[in-house]
Amino acid sequence: MSIVRAKRSQNFTIIGNHVFEDGLLSFQAMGLLSYLLAKPDNWTVSVEQLVNVTQGTAKRTGREGVYNILRELKSAGFIQTKKHANGKTTYTVFDAPVFCPPDTDKPNQANPEQVPPNRAEPNQGKPNQAEPTLINTDLKQELSSNKLVQSKPSLPAEQIAASLKLKDRTYHTVTTNERDAYQTSFPDVDINRELLRMVAWIDANPAKRKTRSGIKRFINAWLSRAAKPPVRASDFASPQARIEANNEAAVAEWLASKQHNTFDHEPNDHHGGQTNEIC
């Protein structure tokens, strides 16, 4: 299969490739998110309008289906909702996962799930078929009015010692100050090297990524293991084997001392060939 892309200089949308990462979103959620990101910044999300988008297509998406997709995008961090006291809900769409609670008015606690749609008339103008929406795969490009949002930390590079990817696909940042504190706690450990090993291990074991609440326990446990001396084979010997090894060492030391302190004398011919021994 080959992919052919037409050159576009206007009327296209930039979407980060992280949206299409395996195991993150369903195809339906990818499509709806791409549709929403192609709209102007001031466009109002209306469930009623989204239902009408697929009218007349081969696979129509109903009202409940649209709500299910919006819930999936919300769980993945691409949508936040704000419920108002009058029962209405407004939606904010992000092009990168954001996991922070939005400001909310007092919600309707009696029936929080059944949210009336926003009946404000959206822009339902027909798209320009000659210039269809283009999903740009070059992450380095950005629009001046809608810059690409990265999910990695925004601290200056000189203040970041490492970024560890978490289970929710966000990052835990280890700052240089935290690295120095770890170095003080574990003076015999090369903290920079161990942080690089953690990053490599997490990248190689995505199913074992940690939660935000558990990542610091993971770091401390890793550094504690790195601080322990290497295990010797003799540490696994039985008590009897260690006793025998100690005895052999003692005997060898005693023999060495005897050889050093004992000396022989040649026979004395003046006494009839008899030998005098000095004890």
N, C-alpha and C positions, 0 to 999 in steps of 0.2 A: 504494500500500500504506500502511496506517496501523498504528500500534502502540498498543495499549491496555494500560495498566498499572493494576492494582488497588492501592489504598492499603494499605500494610502498616505495622503498628506493632510487629510481632514476627515471629520466625522468618524472617528474610531475611538475605542475605549482601551485603556491600559488596565490589565488585571494580572496580579502576581501569580506565578506558577504554583505557589503554595495552596491556592484555592483548589487546585486539581490534584493535590497529593493523594496517593493511594491510601484508602482506609479512612479518609477524613470526612467526605461528604458523598451522598448518593448522587447518581446522575441527575435526578430531579432537582436536588438542592443546588448542584453546580449550575444547572441551567437557569433556575430562578434567580440565584445570586448574580449571575452574569447579566441577566435581563435588568435587574434592579441597578447594578453598577453602571449600566449603559445610560441611565436616566440622568437628567440634570440634578445638581446638588439640592435644589429646592423642591424636587418632585415629591409628592405626597403618596405614601404607600397606602393603597386601598385594596382590601381583600376582594371587594365586589368587582373592581376593575381587573384584578389579576385573574379572576374566574373567567371573565369575558375574553381574555387574551387567547385562550385555547379553544374558544368556540369555533366549530367548523373544522378543527384539525382532526387527524386520524386518531389521536388519543387525547380526549378532552380531560382536563383536570377540574374536578368539582370543588365546591366550597370547602368541604372537609379535607380534601387533598391539599388544597392551598394552605390551610391552617397547619396541617401535619408538616409540610415542608418548611413553613415559617418557624415552627417549633424546633425542627432539626437545625436550622440555621442559628436559632437563638442558643441552643445547647452547645453548638460549636463556637459561639462567640462572635458570629458575623452580624447578629441582629440584637438590639436591645429594645425593650418595650417600656412605655411609660403610661401607666393607667391613671386617669384623672377621676376626680370626684363625681363627674357627671356620667361615668361609665365608659367614656371613649378611651381608645388606646392609640397612641402614636408610636411609630416605628422609626428607629434609627439604624441605618445600614452601614456596615464597615467593610472595607476591602481587605482587612486582616483581623484575625481573632482579637477581641478585646474582652477581658474578664474583669469588669469592675461594675458594681451595682449602680444603676442609673438613679438620678433623683426622681422621686415619685410623689405625686399628690396622694391623698388618701384614696385607696382603691375601693371599689365596690366589693366588700367582703361577702355579700350575700350570694353573688354569682360571678366569681372572678373569671371563669373560663369562657362564658358566653359573652363575648365582646361584640357590640354592634360595630359594623364596618364603618370606616370613615367615608362618608358620602360626598365629601368634597370632590368636585369634578376634576379628575386627573387629565393630564395632557394625553389625549387619545389620538393625536394626529398620526396618520399613516407614515411609517418610516420611508425614507428615501431608498427605494429598491436598488437604485444605481450605485448607492454608496452604503452598503450594509455595514453593520457594526463589526469591527475587527477586534479580536482579542489579541493583544500584542504580547508576545512571549519574552520580550527583552526587558528584564527587570531594571535595567539601568535607566530606561526612559521614564520620564515623569511629566505630568501636566502641571503647569504653574498654578492652576486653579484647584487641582485635586491631586496632590502629591501622593505617591505610593506609600502606604503605611507599612512599616516593617514590624514584625512581632518581637524582634530582638530588642534588648534594652537600648535606650537612647543616651546613656551616659557617654562622656568623652572617652575615646579609646584608651587614653593614658590612665583612666581611673578603673578600667576593667581588667581583672586578672584572668577570668574565665567566665563562660556562659554555658550553663548546663541545661539541656533540654528536658522539660518535664513531661509527665504523662498527658497533660492537657495541651501539649504542643506549644506552651509558652516557655519562657526561659527564666532560670534563677541566675542572677548575676552575682559573682563573687568579686567584690571590689578589691582594689589594691590594699586598702586599710584592713579588710577582713583577711586577706592573704597574709599580711604582716602579723596579724593577731594569731593566725594559725601557726606561723613560723615561730612565734614566741612560745606557744603551747607545745609544739613538737619540734624542738631545736635540732634533732638529729635527722629530720626528714627534709628532703628537697621538695618544698611545697609546690613550686612552679611545675616541676616534673610530674608530681602526683596529680595536680589539677589537669594537666594535659592527658594523663592516663585515664582520668575519670571521664573526660569528654569523649575520648576514643571508645571507652567501654560502653558508655551510654549510646553512642551512635551505632555500635555493633550489636547492642541488645535493646532494641526499641520496646520490646514487651516488658522489660524490667525497669523502665523509666520510673522515677519517683514522683510523688505528689509534692506540692509546694510545702505542705506541713511536714513532710518526711525527708526533704532533701538535706537539711542540715544534720540530721541523725546519720544519714548516709555518708556525708563528708567526714564527720567525726569518726565514724566506724572505720572508714577507709584509711584515714591518717593514723588511727590507733594501730591498725594492722601493719601499716608501713613502718611504724616506730618500733615494733617488736624485733628482737634479734633473730637471725635465720635459725631454723631448726636443724640440729645436727643429727646424723644417723645414730650416734651413741645415745641420744636422749631416749630412743625407743628400746634400748637394750634392757633385758630383765635384770632384777637386782642381783642375782647370782652371777650373771655375766659381768656386771660392773665390779663385783667383789673380786672375781678371778683376774680381771684386767688390772685392778689396783695391786693385787698380790704379785702379779708378774712384774709390774713396774718396781715394786719394792725390792724383789729379789735381784732384779737387774741392777738396781742402784747399789745394793749391798755388795754384789760381786765386783762392781766397778771400784768401790772403795777398797776392797781387799787387794785387788791387783795393784792399786796405787800405793798401798802401805807396806806390802811384803816384798822382800828382796832376798836372793840366793847368794851364797859364798862359795868360792872355788875350794877344792881339797887342799890341805896343808901338808906338803911333802916332808917337813921336818919332824913329823910325829908318826912315822911309819905308815904313811898313806892314810891315816885316820882323818876323818873329817870332823872339824869342830862346827857345831851349829850354834848360832846365836838365836835364842828365842826371844 
